[in-house]
Amino acid sequence: MQQLKVAIVGCGKIASLRHAPEYSLNPACEIVGFYDVDPSRAKALANQYGGRVFSSINELAASDTDAVSICTANIHHAQNTIQMLKSGKHVLCEKPMATTLDECEEMAHTAEMTGKRLLIGLNQRFMGAHVEAKKRIQSGEIGRPLTFDTRFAHPGPEIWTGMANTWFFDKNIAAFGAMADLGVHKADLLHYLLDEHIVKVHAVTKTLNKRLPSGELIGVDDNCFCILTSESGATGTLHAGWTNYGQEDNSTCIFGTEGTIKLYSDPEHSLIIEHKDGTITRLNPDKQLTNDEQLAGNIRNTGVIDEFIRAITTGKTSRLDASESIFAMRVMFAAAESSKSGTSIHI
Ligand SMILES: NC(=O)c1ccc[n+]([C@@H]2O[C@H](COP(=O)([O-])OP(=O)(O)OC[C@H]3O[C@@H](n4cnc5c(N)ncnc54)[C@H](O)[C@@H]3O)[C@@H](O)[C@H]2O)c1
């Protein structure tokens, strides 16, 4: 079978820690090149993984590359993705999908019109305990989900990027803060686990502690607290935070009529089920890999690249299809609107 020719646009942290190593491990594809506005970054990855350095995004668009990862900063996702789709490439775009709902819709529409795949890098759908939890919720093990509590909070993206004054803090480049960076993962995870969408959002976003070198507070939220309601009426909370200056917290609890599922809340067991009759099942489908562990060189295949290649080669629908990921973005935009207006937003 002929290998798919793949390339990466944006050669920073996520490209180096996940996309490039995961493509290099997948025998169905071959890395043909890299593009970054800073050519030295593209060159560093080309030296490590092979392939060429594209001198411009137009040169990449004109090439015979089959598929492209978009790993640029948020504000560029829509333009980069649409250009690649229109030039005949399948696209895996990092989260958050884009910075406005119109852009997200245009991206999904362009994928449909061009017949090319567009997947979004919402990797929480592949974490072992989440996959196992979905099966168990579907089988009825905790009954009907009634409430939930999900959190993704860590000390902030300046640690991930290694830069005190990271673009994640710049409203003109990131557009949104912790909710776009971390909250979209958890909104998407709720859609995956509950198998239904969030339809009502009440949120408060805050900038409590992150400051620019000038001493001013950053222009985006460093915390977002949401109360969410699903189509069936299940109601719960989501917290996305950049000011948890202890261990990263990436936990989720789903409370059902017959029991509770706790995910990544215990260091020894990534999945715990507390049954209504008092029995407890403790499992460890996988241990959570924190940002700190990834930065220390602990790489684990997230499954996202394998899924992208599988979606292209089989034509089958994917749990990362943009048409589904866009619902997490709707929650994110609704949270911003709710916080601004002080009202609940119906999606
Ligand atoms: N899925 C996840 O869990 C996850 C984790 C971290 C980051 N991300 C996302 O990945 C994206 C990149 O984040 P990062 O942490 O790698 O940031 P980064 O700053 O380390 O890397 C971004 C790279 O893009 C390049 N770039 C910026 N504008 C460009 C343009 N117009 N064309 C080409 N290259 C350009 C920069 O020079 C830089 O090398 C962000 O949208 C972020 O939200 C996702």
The ligand as an ORCA input file, in Angstrom:
! r2SCAN-3c Opt
* xyz 0 1
  N      -4.398     18.722     21.918
  C      -3.776     19.225     22.955
  O      -3.892     18.720     24.073
  C      -2.902     20.436     22.778
  C      -1.857     20.657     23.686
  C      -1.063     21.798     23.489
  C      -1.314     22.672     22.446
  N      -2.366     22.436     21.609
  C      -2.706     23.399     20.539
  O      -1.712     23.353     19.530
  C      -1.535     24.651     18.956
  C      -0.048     25.009     19.034
  O       0.334     25.029     20.407
  P       1.859     24.822     20.863
  O       1.803     24.598     22.319
  O       2.532     23.833     19.983
  O       2.418     26.296     20.591
  P       3.904     26.718     20.163
  O       3.996     28.182     20.352
  O       4.891     25.848     20.867
  O       3.971     26.375     18.610
  C       3.289     27.100     17.613
  C       4.194     27.158     16.385
  O       3.455     27.730     15.307
  C       4.307     28.627     14.604
  N       3.446     29.570     13.896
  C       2.716     30.592     14.415
  N       2.025     31.194     13.426
  C       2.265     30.498     12.287
  C       1.804     30.615     10.954
  N       0.935     31.571     10.573
  N       2.263     29.717     10.039
  C       3.140     28.755     10.399
  N       3.629     28.615     11.645
  C       3.196     29.472     12.587
  C       5.187     29.247     15.690
  O       6.376     29.805     15.153
  C       5.444     28.022     16.581
  O       6.590     27.306     16.179
  C      -2.417     25.612     19.771
  O      -3.594     25.899     19.084
  C      -2.722     24.828     21.047
  O      -3.969     25.150     21.619
  C      -3.145     21.338     21.746
*
